[in-house]
Amino acid sequence: MSRIGKKPVTLTDGVEVKITDGLVNLTGPKGTLSFQLTGDIEIEANEREITFKRKNDLKRNRALHGLYRSLFQNNVIGVSEGYSKRLELVGVGYKAEIKDKFLFLNLGYSHPIVFSPPEGIKIEVPSQTVIVISGIDKQTVGQVAAKIRSFRKPEPYKGKGVKYSDEVIRRKAGKTAAK
């Protein structure tokens, strides 16, 4: 039995679940999310708890059991609280600003990078070197943060680049340390 899959998901206040033909719709104060169940995974709904059961012990269904429970839990948290990632720009002249829903990044290239956020993602720039990405879908928030980070990944010698706020850059010694 999957240790993650057998745990029940407790619904927070204000979150409503509708299940029709394998399509799970979640509605909460932040918005609406939905995902499709495939395989032989069933959902059992009590008043405020949702449990996931599998019909048989095929390898595919054992793999999907914990996955669907985790996806459902992430969606419940997303529609009730939301997710956010914080990025920091480290480097001389590196800055970010928002203009007309577009994110403009100056990352040391000869041109600014213009990024258009996808639907449902909110990007804030509290200071020129901090970017906050928020939304209700955990996967999309993480994907947007990774895309922005990929424009200039942090390098190990000076630590310059776009990094997550909780990321630790392992520094390397330069050429002068070898002498």
C-alpha positions as a Python dict, from the first residue, in 0.01 Angstrom:
ca = {
    (1, 'M'): (0, 0, 0),
    (2, 'S'): (127, 346, -85),
    (3, 'R'): (220, 538, 228),
    (4, 'I'): (130, 868, 64),
    (5, 'G'): (-175, 738, -123),
    (6, 'K'): (-351, 596, 181),
    (7, 'K'): (-341, 923, 378),
    (8, 'P'): (-670, 1114, 365),
    (9, 'V'): (-678, 1470, 231),
    (10, 'T'): (-856, 1712, 464),
    (11, 'L'): (-1048, 1986, 285),
    (12, 'T'): (-1006, 2335, 424),
    (13, 'D'): (-1296, 2575, 473),
    (14, 'G'): (-1432, 2719, 149),
    (15, 'V'): (-1301, 2440, -76),
    (16, 'E'): (-1562, 2248, -276),
    (17, 'V'): (-1498, 1928, -471),
    (18, 'K'): (-1703, 1799, -765),
    (19, 'I'): (-1619, 1461, -919),
    (20, 'T'): (-1776, 1363, -1253),
    (21, 'D'): (-1650, 1075, -1470),
    (22, 'G'): (-1291, 1095, -1349),
    (23, 'L'): (-1274, 1475, -1375),
    (24, 'V'): (-1205, 1636, -1038),
    (25, 'N'): (-1298, 2006, -1003),
    (26, 'L'): (-1181, 2204, -701),
    (27, 'T'): (-1321, 2548, -623),
    (28, 'G'): (-1186, 2769, -347),
    (29, 'P'): (-1138, 3132, -248),
    (30, 'K'): (-837, 3175, -483),
    (31, 'G'): (-988, 3013, -794),
    (32, 'T'): (-1073, 2687, -966),
    (33, 'L'): (-851, 2394, -1064),
    (34, 'S'): (-929, 2062, -1225),
    (35, 'F'): (-748, 1744, -1321),
    (36, 'Q'): (-836, 1416, -1489),
    (37, 'L'): (-807, 1079, -1315),
    (38, 'T'): (-692, 787, -1528),
    (39, 'G'): (-635, 423, -1440),
    (40, 'D'): (-823, 234, -1175),
    (41, 'I'): (-804, 494, -899),
    (42, 'E'): (-1125, 579, -716),
    (43, 'I'): (-1207, 872, -492),
    (44, 'E'): (-1414, 831, -178),
    (45, 'A'): (-1552, 1152, -34),
    (46, 'N'): (-1667, 1196, 325),
    (47, 'E'): (-1780, 1529, 470),
    (48, 'R'): (-1438, 1699, 490),
    (49, 'E'): (-1202, 1414, 396),
    (50, 'I'): (-1112, 1264, 61),
    (51, 'T'): (-941, 924, 30),
    (52, 'F'): (-797, 755, -277),
    (53, 'K'): (-834, 381, -338),
    (54, 'R'): (-702, 162, -616),
    (55, 'K'): (-903, -124, -762),
    (56, 'N'): (-611, -362, -809),
    (57, 'D'): (-238, -390, -747),
    (58, 'L'): (-110, -348, -1101),
    (59, 'K'): (224, -167, -1113),
    (60, 'R'): (74, 131, -1300),
    (61, 'N'): (-205, 175, -1045),
    (62, 'R'): (38, 148, -753),
    (63, 'A'): (244, 427, -913),
    (64, 'L'): (-60, 649, -976),
    (65, 'H'): (-209, 602, -628),
    (66, 'G'): (31, 832, -442),
    (67, 'L'): (67, 1065, -743),
    (68, 'Y'): (-303, 1148, -762),
    (69, 'R'): (-326, 1197, -387),
    (70, 'S'): (-31, 1442, -402),
    (71, 'L'): (-176, 1627, -702),
    (72, 'F'): (-510, 1657, -524),
    (73, 'Q'): (-342, 1783, -204),
    (74, 'N'): (-144, 2041, -406),
    (75, 'N'): (-464, 2160, -574),
    (76, 'V'): (-645, 2192, -239),
    (77, 'I'): (-361, 2407, -102),
    (78, 'G'): (-351, 2606, -427),
    (79, 'V'): (-719, 2703, -432),
    (80, 'S'): (-720, 2786, -60),
    (81, 'E'): (-379, 2952, 1),
    (82, 'G'): (-191, 2967, -330),
    (83, 'Y'): (178, 2915, -404),
    (84, 'S'): (463, 3157, -449),
    (85, 'K'): (830, 3148, -542),
    (86, 'R'): (1081, 3423, -473),
    (87, 'L'): (1375, 3492, -705),
    (88, 'E'): (1671, 3721, -642),
    (89, 'L'): (1891, 3892, -899),
    (90, 'V'): (2258, 3899, -799),
    (91, 'G'): (2498, 4106, -1008),
    (92, 'V'): (2595, 4461, -1089),
    (93, 'G'): (2329, 4623, -1306),
    (94, 'Y'): (2089, 4327, -1285),
    (95, 'K'): (1735, 4452, -1237),
    (96, 'A'): (1374, 4365, -1304),
    (97, 'E'): (1063, 4575, -1362),
    (98, 'I'): (700, 4525, -1462),
    (99, 'K'): (550, 4720, -1753),
    (100, 'D'): (201, 4642, -1889),
    (101, 'K'): (193, 4282, -1752),
    (102, 'F'): (537, 4209, -1902),
    (103, 'L'): (847, 4140, -1697),
    (104, 'F'): (1156, 4324, -1825),
    (105, 'L'): (1488, 4181, -1708),
    (106, 'N'): (1831, 4342, -1747),
    (107, 'L'): (2073, 4055, -1688),
    (108, 'G'): (2396, 4178, -1840),
    (109, 'Y'): (2308, 4102, -2199),
    (110, 'S'): (2310, 4368, -2473),
    (111, 'H'): (1929, 4371, -2471),
    (112, 'P'): (1658, 4344, -2206),
    (113, 'I'): (1471, 4015, -2178),
    (114, 'V'): (1093, 4050, -2203),
    (115, 'F'): (889, 3774, -2035),
    (116, 'S'): (513, 3737, -2067),
    (117, 'P'): (363, 3540, -1776),
    (118, 'P'): (109, 3268, -1858),
    (119, 'E'): (-257, 3289, -1761),
    (120, 'G'): (-315, 3259, -1386),
    (121, 'I'): (35, 3366, -1281),
    (122, 'K'): (97, 3695, -1104),
    (123, 'I'): (447, 3844, -1104),
    (124, 'E'): (542, 4117, -858),
    (125, 'V'): (868, 4312, -828),
    (126, 'P'): (889, 4456, -473),
    (127, 'S'): (1242, 4581, -541),
    (128, 'Q'): (1463, 4588, -849),
    (129, 'T'): (1645, 4271, -747),
    (130, 'V'): (1354, 4061, -616),
    (131, 'I'): (1084, 3886, -820),
    (132, 'V'): (783, 3715, -656),
    (133, 'I'): (586, 3468, -868),
    (134, 'S'): (249, 3357, -733),
    (135, 'G'): (-50, 3156, -849),
    (136, 'I'): (-280, 2869, -759),
    (137, 'D'): (-116, 2593, -966),
    (138, 'K'): (203, 2465, -801),
    (139, 'Q'): (341, 2318, -1121),
    (140, 'T'): (293, 2635, -1326),
    (141, 'V'): (445, 2857, -1054),
    (142, 'G'): (752, 2636, -1037),
    (143, 'Q'): (780, 2615, -1414),
    (144, 'V'): (766, 2995, -1456),
    (145, 'A'): (1025, 3041, -1181),
    (146, 'A'): (1255, 2788, -1349),
    (147, 'K'): (1209, 2961, -1686),
    (148, 'I'): (1303, 3302, -1545),
    (149, 'R'): (1601, 3146, -1362),
    (150, 'S'): (1717, 2985, -1688),
    (151, 'F'): (1772, 3328, -1848),
    (152, 'R'): (2088, 3367, -1637),
    (153, 'K'): (2165, 3078, -1403),
    (154, 'P'): (2390, 3160, -1107),
    (155, 'E'): (2755, 3094, -1179),
    (156, 'P'): (2982, 2941, -912),
    (157, 'Y'): (3270, 3191, -917),
    (158, 'K'): (3104, 3522, -829),
    (159, 'G'): (2749, 3397, -767),
    (160, 'K'): (2600, 3628, -1029),
    (161, 'G'): (2267, 3537, -1187),
    (162, 'V'): (1903, 3469, -1104),
    (163, 'K'): (1864, 3244, -801),
    (164, 'Y'): (1589, 3121, -575),
    (165, 'S'): (1581, 3307, -243),
    (166, 'D'): (1652, 2989, -44),
    (167, 'E'): (1913, 2855, -289),
    (168, 'V'): (2272, 2828, -171),
    (169, 'I'): (2534, 2877, -440),
    (170, 'R'): (2844, 2665, -380),
    (171, 'R'): (3134, 2892, -459),
    (172, 'K'): (3450, 2776, -635),
    (173, 'A'): (3797, 2917, -595),
    (174, 'G'): (3922, 3112, -894),
    (175, 'K'): (4250, 3080, -1082),
    (176, 'T'): (4441, 3280, -821),
    (177, 'A'): (4367, 3017, -553),
    (178, 'A'): (4569, 2757, -744),
    (179, 'K'): (4898, 2950, -702),
}
